[in-house]
């Protein structure tokens, strides 16, 4: 009986890990609704996949914008500020890329959406573990 209980616990843990959701947030940037998804939740030190979906006011996916991503960490005692850029490429209806965090802590993400001569910016903070 104990073996069956132990097997059920192990099965629940494995199933939970297999279906764990990544980091997701949706916010406004000007007239756009921007959904940001990272493949890990919480984001981790190292490589994290990111997908940025931009929708206009009518809810239609925007696929003709230039989406750029900058991320960084402010200066701390004994450490200079860190600033990085990540390339994004349109894949389907999302702009995808990779964010490579070099250490744990609070990081800022700045997403810029350039379209039709206008640029809107979305700022997010993530806690990297």
Phi, psi and omega in degrees: 000320179296324180296320179295317178298317179296318179297322178295318179297314179299317179299319179294319180295313180297317179297318179298319179292319182295329183252016180296136180274150175281180178289130179222138175210146178230128182216166177271141171225098186066233179269001182264148168258124185244124176253126180245127179233130173245148186285352179233141178221111001285161174302149184241164172296131183111205187279129178228123176286143180225140176231128183242119178249127182247128178236143179280182184299334180272358179091006180275137179297135178265117182241007181244025179257165170256116181252119178243152185228125173238145179217153183191177179226136181292163178295147176226165179307124179079007182215128177285164176295150179243135179223130180225160174237145176237139177279143173237149178225142180290127176224107186070240178253009182238153174262117187246153179192191180228134176249128184245097181280131185271345178201164179283160179130191182276124179239149175252143175242130176241114180253124179249131180244110180253123181203132176060035179078005181237142178238129174246147184235140175238129179245132179229156172239137177231149177257109183271136180246000000 
